Amino acid sequence: MRIKSQIKKEQQLILNTYTKMMRATESVTSRMHKHLKLQNLTVSQFGVLEALYNLGPLSQRDIGKKILKTSGNITMVVDNLEKRHLVKREKDITDRRIIIVKLTDEGYRLIHKIFPVHAEIAERVFTALGTQEIKQLGRLLKILGKAGTEMEP
């Protein structure tokens, strides 16, 4: 025998929508990042390379903010990219406490090669939606992402 839930209909709608959002996120993420395995890159490593490719040299702190990773995690990701000679670190000339991360020539060649592939995959993944739906989804996700942040502990 099934016990009737003690939650309101609105809460059930929200929970069902959340489940759909998470399933869609997992599905899209899997398809978007599958090609990175061919280059032996993690999602975080790709995020760092992509940020540097599109924005130029950045501090490790700024990279962390851009790809939503902690400073400790960014340090490890940059360490691994540096071992592969894809990025290099330099002290900021105005403030030596700040470490600036830059693409090496090898790093530039790699991201220059794989970023267009990534963009093509994104285009294919999102063909299920029209341009207006993509814009609407972007607006809604931005609203949802910012909502309630003042309530966090």
C-alpha positions as CSV (number, residue, x, y, z in Angstrom):
1,M,0.0,0.0,0.0
2,R,1.3,3.4,-1.0
3,I,1.3,6.1,1.7
4,K,0.2,9.5,0.5
5,S,2.9,12.1,0.6
6,Q,2.8,14.8,3.2
7,I,4.0,17.5,0.8
8,K,2.0,20.1,-1.0
9,K,1.2,19.9,-4.7
10,E,3.4,22.9,-5.4
11,Q,6.3,21.2,-3.6
12,Q,5.8,18.0,-5.6
13,L,5.8,20.0,-8.8
14,I,9.1,21.7,-7.8
15,L,10.7,18.4,-6.8
16,N,9.6,16.8,-10.1
17,T,11.0,19.7,-12.0
18,Y,14.2,19.6,-10.1
19,T,14.6,15.9,-10.9
20,K,14.0,16.7,-14.6
21,M,16.6,19.5,-14.5
22,M,19.2,17.2,-12.9
23,R,18.6,14.4,-15.4
24,A,18.9,16.9,-18.3
25,T,22.1,18.3,-16.7
26,E,23.6,14.9,-16.4
27,S,22.7,14.0,-20.0
28,V,23.9,17.3,-21.5
29,T,27.1,17.2,-19.5
30,S,27.9,13.7,-20.6
31,R,27.4,14.5,-24.2
32,M,29.2,17.9,-24.0
33,H,32.3,16.5,-22.4
34,K,32.8,13.1,-24.0
35,H,35.3,14.4,-26.5
36,L,37.6,15.7,-23.7
37,K,38.5,12.1,-22.8
38,L,40.2,11.8,-26.3
39,Q,42.5,14.7,-25.2
40,N,43.0,13.2,-21.7
41,L,41.4,16.3,-20.2
42,T,39.1,16.6,-17.2
43,V,36.1,19.0,-17.3
44,S,38.0,21.3,-14.9
45,Q,41.1,21.3,-17.0
46,F,39.1,22.1,-20.1
47,G,37.4,24.9,-18.1
48,V,40.7,26.5,-17.3
49,L,42.0,26.2,-20.8
50,E,38.8,27.6,-22.2
51,A,38.8,30.5,-19.8
52,L,42.4,31.4,-20.7
53,Y,41.7,31.0,-24.4
54,N,38.7,33.3,-24.3
55,L,39.7,35.8,-21.6
56,G,43.5,35.8,-21.7
57,P,45.9,35.4,-18.7
58,L,44.1,35.2,-15.4
59,S,44.9,34.9,-11.7
60,Q,44.2,31.5,-10.2
61,R,41.6,33.2,-8.1
62,D,39.8,34.6,-11.1
63,I,40.0,31.3,-12.9
64,G,38.3,29.6,-9.8
65,K,35.5,32.2,-9.9
66,K,35.0,31.7,-13.6
67,I,34.8,27.9,-13.5
68,L,33.2,27.7,-10.0
69,K,36.0,25.8,-8.3
70,T,37.8,26.3,-4.9
71,S,41.3,27.7,-4.8
72,G,42.6,24.3,-3.7
73,N,41.0,22.6,-6.6
74,I,42.2,25.2,-9.1
75,T,45.8,24.8,-7.7
76,M,45.7,21.0,-8.4
77,V,44.1,21.5,-11.9
78,V,46.7,24.1,-12.9
79,D,49.5,21.9,-11.5
80,N,48.3,19.1,-13.8
81,L,48.0,21.4,-16.8
82,E,51.5,22.8,-16.0
83,K,53.0,19.3,-15.9
84,R,51.6,18.7,-19.4
85,H,53.1,22.1,-20.5
86,L,49.7,23.5,-21.4
87,V,49.9,26.4,-19.0
88,K,52.6,28.3,-17.2
89,R,52.5,30.4,-14.0
90,E,54.1,33.8,-13.5
91,K,54.1,36.2,-10.6
92,D,52.1,39.3,-11.3
93,I,54.5,42.2,-11.9
94,T,52.4,44.6,-9.8
95,D,51.7,42.3,-6.9
96,R,54.0,39.3,-6.5
97,R,51.5,37.5,-4.2
98,I,49.3,37.0,-7.2
99,I,50.0,34.1,-9.6
100,I,48.9,34.7,-13.2
101,V,48.2,31.6,-15.4
102,K,48.9,31.8,-19.1
103,L,48.5,29.4,-22.0
104,T,51.7,28.0,-23.4
105,D,52.0,27.7,-27.2
106,E,51.2,24.0,-26.8
107,G,48.2,24.8,-24.6
108,Y,47.0,27.4,-27.1
109,R,47.3,24.9,-30.0
110,L,45.3,22.3,-28.0
111,I,42.4,24.5,-27.0
112,H,42.4,26.2,-30.4
113,K,41.8,22.7,-31.9
114,I,39.2,21.4,-29.5
115,F,37.2,24.5,-28.7
116,P,35.5,24.5,-32.1
117,V,34.6,20.8,-31.7
118,H,33.1,21.7,-28.3
119,A,31.0,24.5,-29.8
120,E,29.8,22.1,-32.5
121,I,28.8,19.5,-29.9
122,A,27.0,22.2,-28.0
123,E,25.1,23.2,-31.1
124,R,24.0,19.6,-31.8
125,V,23.0,19.0,-28.2
126,F,20.9,22.2,-28.1
127,T,19.2,21.6,-31.5
128,A,16.2,20.2,-29.5
129,L,15.4,23.9,-28.6
130,G,14.8,26.9,-30.9
131,T,16.8,30.1,-30.5
132,Q,14.0,31.8,-28.4
133,E,13.7,28.7,-26.2
134,I,17.5,28.7,-25.6
135,K,17.3,32.4,-24.7
136,Q,14.4,31.8,-22.4
137,L,16.1,28.8,-20.7
138,G,19.2,31.0,-20.2
139,R,17.1,33.7,-18.5
140,L,15.2,31.2,-16.3
141,L,18.4,29.4,-15.2
142,K,20.0,32.7,-14.3
143,I,17.0,33.7,-12.2
144,L,16.9,30.3,-10.5
145,G,20.7,30.3,-9.9
146,K,20.4,33.7,-8.1
147,A,17.2,33.1,-6.2
148,G,17.4,32.3,-2.5
149,T,21.1,32.8,-2.2
150,E,20.4,35.2,0.7
151,M,18.8,32.3,2.6
152,E,21.9,30.0,2.5
153,P,23.5,29.3,5.9
